[in-house]
Amino acid sequence: MSYSRASLLFICLSLGWPSLAQAAVIRGPATAVDGDTLAMTGARVRLFGIDAPEKSQTCTRAGEAWACGQEATAVLARLIDGKEVSCRQVTIDRYGRMVAKCTVGNRDLAEMIVRAGMAIALPQFSDAYTAPETVAKAMKAGIWSSEFQTPADYRAAHPREFAPPKPRAPVAAERPARSQVYYRNCREAWVAGAAPIYRGQPGYRPEMDGDNDGIACEPYRGRRR
């Protein structure tokens, strides 16, 4: 059986699930976790299509160590300081973070980070940032004035530091304690800005985790397969 987009939306609303638009976008103030990751509305959001030096990563410039990871974090922090950030989800990564296209005003945060030379483009996911990267390289901006490992190579060289979290084994008849946050359904969780909710987090209930993958109230768009 197949459903039209309109039919799916009607089913979601009838069951108390968030609409496609509600599930895909979060807005609010944010803080920089590292050069390509935000903390906002109780969730971690990874910028789509780019990769910045890890916060603990150093590069070599003029023969000296340079804390390029901390600089990338500082650049992102300045771009979002005191501003509302809007993020539209694309998918969820292996660390359980929302991966999203994020803007401040009408400006793409990922593009600004790449233009500043503090992140590389990931053309295997999006070609939107290859041109800004070319400009940053030509200007020797940021990391392009240094010698550096790609962030992916740096993570591979430090597997313990960047290992994804191990999923918690399901517990039979798991019920929330009285002190936990309780949401009657996924709509309430999304309105509260708490969804998606991962197993072990306040408000998680197996009844809201239809595919039993440890993530309750996943958005329809970008759900893992």
SVG drawing of the C-alpha trace seen along z (x, -y; Angstrom):
<svg xmlns="http://www.w3.org/2000/svg" viewBox="-7 -39 66 47">
<polyline fill="none" stroke="black" stroke-width="0.4" points="0.0,0.0 1.3,-3.5 0.4,-6.9 0.5,-10.3 2.3,-13.1 -1.0,-14.5 -2.2,-11.1 1.0,-10.7 0.5,-14.1 -3.1,-13.3 -2.0,-10.0 0.7,-11.7 -1.7,-14.3 -4.3,-11.7 -1.9,-9.7 -0.6,-12.7 2.8,-12.7 4.4,-16.0 3.8,-17.2 6.7,-16.9 7.4,-20.6 7.3,-20.6 9.6,-17.6 12.2,-19.0 13.0,-22.4 14.2,-23.7 14.9,-27.4 16.4,-29.2 19.6,-30.4 22.6,-28.2 26.1,-27.7 29.2,-26.3 30.3,-22.8 33.0,-22.8 33.6,-24.2 30.6,-22.3 28.4,-21.4 25.8,-23.4 24.0,-22.9 20.4,-24.1 17.0,-23.3 18.5,-20.5 20.0,-18.8 23.3,-18.5 23.1,-19.7 25.8,-18.8 26.2,-21.2 25.4,-19.3 27.9,-19.1 31.1,-20.3 33.8,-19.0 35.7,-21.3 38.8,-20.5 38.0,-18.8 38.2,-21.0 41.2,-19.1 42.9,-19.1 46.0,-21.2 47.4,-22.3 51.0,-23.4 51.5,-27.0 54.9,-28.6 56.4,-25.6 54.5,-26.0 51.5,-24.2 48.2,-26.2 45.0,-25.3 42.9,-25.3 40.1,-23.2 39.6,-25.8 39.8,-28.6 37.1,-26.9 34.9,-26.7 35.5,-30.4 34.6,-31.4 31.3,-29.5 30.6,-31.0 31.0,-34.6 28.7,-33.9 25.8,-32.8 26.4,-35.0 23.1,-36.5 21.3,-35.4 18.4,-33.0 19.6,-30.0 17.2,-28.0 18.1,-24.4 16.4,-22.1 17.1,-18.4 18.7,-16.3 19.5,-13.1 20.9,-11.7 24.5,-10.7 26.1,-7.7 26.6,-9.8 22.8,-10.4 23.1,-14.0 20.7,-15.8 22.5,-16.7 21.0,-19.9 21.3,-22.9 21.4,-25.9 21.0,-29.6 21.4,-32.8 19.0,-35.3 19.3,-34.2 22.9,-33.2 24.1,-29.6 26.3,-28.9 28.2,-26.1 29.0,-28.3 30.3,-31.0 32.5,-28.6 34.0,-27.3 34.5,-30.8 36.4,-31.6 38.7,-28.7 37.8,-26.9 36.1,-23.8 36.4,-21.6 33.6,-20.8 32.2,-17.3 31.2,-17.0 30.1,-13.4 27.2,-14.8 26.7,-18.2 28.4,-20.3 27.0,-23.5 30.3,-24.3 32.9,-23.4 33.0,-26.9 33.4,-28.7 36.2,-26.2 38.0,-27.1 37.8,-30.8 39.2,-30.1 42.0,-28.0 43.0,-30.8 43.0,-33.3 44.9,-30.9 42.3,-31.6 42.2,-29.7 43.5,-26.1 44.5,-26.6 47.5,-28.7 48.6,-25.7 49.4,-22.0 46.6,-19.8 45.0,-16.4 41.5,-16.2 39.1,-16.0 38.2,-12.5 41.8,-11.4 42.3,-13.0 39.2,-11.1 40.5,-7.9 43.8,-8.4 42.0,-8.9 39.4,-6.2 38.8,-6.2 38.1,-9.9 35.6,-9.8 34.0,-6.4 30.2,-6.6 28.2,-5.8 27.2,-2.2 23.4,-1.6 21.9,-0.7 20.4,2.8 16.6,2.7 15.1,3.2 11.9,5.3 8.9,3.4 10.9,0.2 8.8,-2.6 9.7,-6.2 10.4,-7.1 8.1,-9.6 10.9,-12.2 11.3,-11.9 9.8,-14.2 6.7,-12.6 5.2,-13.3 1.9,-11.8 2.8,-11.6 5.4,-12.8 3.6,-16.0 4.1,-17.1 7.8,-16.2 8.3,-18.2 6.4,-21.2 8.6,-21.1 11.7,-21.1 12.8,-17.7 12.5,-15.4 14.0,-13.3 14.5,-11.6 17.2,-8.9 17.0,-5.9 18.1,-6.9 17.1,-10.6 14.3,-12.1 10.9,-11.6 11.9,-8.5 9.4,-5.7 9.5,-2.5 5.8,-3.2 7.0,-6.3 9.9,-4.3 8.0,-2.5 11.0,-0.8 12.8,-0.1 16.0,-1.7 16.6,-3.7 15.3,-7.0 11.7,-8.0 9.8,-10.6 12.0,-10.6 11.0,-13.0 9.6,-11.4 12.0,-13.2 15.6,-11.9 14.7,-8.9 17.4,-6.2 16.7,-3.1"/>
</svg>
